[in-house]
Amino acid sequence: MKKRMLTEMGMGTSLRRQDYTEAAVRAVKDALWHNSINLAELFGRDKAEMLIDLEIGVQQPDRVDTAALAAVFPYGQVTVSVVKGGLDVPRADGGKPTVIANAAISVSFEMGA
């Protein structure tokens, strides 16, 4: 049975380039920065056993490179889902909008019944 142990959130931006992947990577790193809990070690498990579910919200989900997001994690089994969310904030000068991405990371383990 898959049991969620931790959920963490983060936010990232691309101020001028409208790079949805970069904003999403920054959101993931922001979420990871908030967390220093070593879950695997707390439960006597190997870090490779961590089931990591990453959900990213941006206004243009099809412009996010999911492989680049999965590559941020040094271990664990990562599943990436990109959905419509976040914000595109218009610029006063009429240029490309600022992109804001939101990340939610959930870490789970397969546990006995």
C-alpha positions as a Python dict, from the first residue, in 0.01 Angstrom:
ca = {
    (1, 'M'): (0, 0, 0),
    (2, 'K'): (138, 341, -101),
    (3, 'K'): (151, 575, 201),
    (4, 'R'): (223, 946, 163),
    (5, 'M'): (468, 1073, 423),
    (6, 'L'): (538, 1430, 314),
    (7, 'T'): (404, 1704, 90),
    (8, 'E'): (597, 2022, 16),
    (9, 'M'): (517, 2322, -205),
    (10, 'G'): (728, 2566, -400),
    (11, 'M'): (709, 2854, -645),
    (12, 'G'): (937, 2955, -929),
    (13, 'T'): (945, 3226, -1193),
    (14, 'S'): (1080, 3314, -1534),
    (15, 'L'): (1086, 3692, -1529),
    (16, 'R'): (1170, 3780, -1889),
    (17, 'R'): (1223, 3473, -2109),
    (18, 'Q'): (881, 3312, -2058),
    (19, 'D'): (1058, 2980, -1999),
    (20, 'Y'): (800, 2750, -1844),
    (21, 'T'): (1051, 2471, -1779),
    (22, 'E'): (1291, 2704, -1598),
    (23, 'A'): (1009, 2844, -1384),
    (24, 'A'): (901, 2488, -1301),
    (25, 'V'): (1258, 2379, -1215),
    (26, 'R'): (1288, 2679, -985),
    (27, 'A'): (958, 2585, -817),
    (28, 'V'): (1085, 2230, -756),
    (29, 'K'): (1413, 2358, -613),
    (30, 'D'): (1220, 2602, -393),
    (31, 'A'): (1010, 2316, -255),
    (32, 'L'): (1318, 2102, -194),
    (33, 'W'): (1495, 2392, -23),
    (34, 'H'): (1214, 2403, 237),
    (35, 'N'): (1264, 2040, 333),
    (36, 'S'): (1552, 1882, 519),
    (37, 'I'): (1370, 1572, 646),
    (38, 'N'): (1547, 1249, 557),
    (39, 'L'): (1239, 1030, 526),
    (40, 'A'): (1411, 722, 393),
    (41, 'E'): (1653, 715, 684),
    (42, 'L'): (1374, 774, 938),
    (43, 'F'): (1202, 455, 819),
    (44, 'G'): (1518, 251, 759),
    (45, 'R'): (1456, 254, 384),
    (46, 'D'): (1682, 315, 87),
    (47, 'K'): (1641, 656, -81),
    (48, 'A'): (1581, 478, -411),
    (49, 'E'): (1255, 343, -264),
    (50, 'M'): (1104, 690, -231),
    (51, 'L'): (802, 739, -456),
    (52, 'I'): (805, 1104, -556),
    (53, 'D'): (495, 1253, -715),
    (54, 'L'): (560, 1597, -861),
    (55, 'E'): (274, 1815, -980),
    (56, 'I'): (353, 2141, -1158),
    (57, 'G'): (100, 2411, -1238),
    (58, 'V'): (171, 2658, -1522),
    (59, 'Q'): (-48, 2841, -1771),
    (60, 'Q'): (101, 2649, -2067),
    (61, 'P'): (165, 2290, -1950),
    (62, 'D'): (273, 2171, -2297),
    (63, 'R'): (578, 2400, -2278),
    (64, 'V'): (732, 2216, -1979),
    (65, 'D'): (1007, 1955, -2026),
    (66, 'T'): (912, 1685, -1775),
    (67, 'A'): (1247, 1506, -1810),
    (68, 'A'): (1425, 1824, -1696),
    (69, 'L'): (1204, 1831, -1387),
    (70, 'A'): (1264, 1465, -1301),
    (71, 'A'): (1640, 1524, -1338),
    (72, 'V'): (1633, 1769, -1044),
    (73, 'F'): (1584, 1477, -801),
    (74, 'P'): (1906, 1290, -714),
    (75, 'Y'): (1719, 972, -611),
    (76, 'G'): (1376, 821, -582),
    (77, 'Q'): (1118, 712, -838),
    (78, 'V'): (980, 1035, -983),
    (79, 'T'): (643, 1076, -1153),
    (80, 'V'): (579, 1418, -1310),
    (81, 'S'): (239, 1567, -1386),
    (82, 'V'): (201, 1912, -1542),
    (83, 'V'): (-138, 2083, -1520),
    (84, 'K'): (-284, 2421, -1602),
    (85, 'G'): (-220, 2654, -1310),
    (86, 'G'): (34, 2908, -1197),
    (87, 'L'): (16, 3256, -1348),
    (88, 'D'): (128, 3454, -1650),
    (89, 'V'): (162, 3808, -1520),
    (90, 'P'): (140, 4075, -1793),
    (91, 'R'): (428, 4321, -1814),
    (92, 'A'): (353, 4693, -1806),
    (93, 'D'): (578, 4748, -2109),
    (94, 'G'): (378, 4499, -2317),
    (95, 'G'): (664, 4248, -2331),
    (96, 'K'): (639, 3877, -2261),
    (97, 'P'): (461, 3803, -1934),
    (98, 'T'): (636, 3688, -1620),
    (99, 'V'): (573, 3315, -1574),
    (100, 'I'): (496, 3179, -1228),
    (101, 'A'): (501, 2803, -1171),
    (102, 'N'): (374, 2621, -863),
    (103, 'A'): (509, 2284, -749),
    (104, 'A'): (368, 2025, -511),
    (105, 'I'): (597, 1736, -418),
    (106, 'S'): (461, 1433, -235),
    (107, 'V'): (691, 1162, -105),
    (108, 'S'): (551, 816, -35),
    (109, 'F'): (667, 463, 37),
    (110, 'E'): (515, 126, -33),
    (111, 'M'): (423, 1, 312),
    (112, 'G'): (298, -334, 434),
    (113, 'A'): (-77, -380, 481),
}
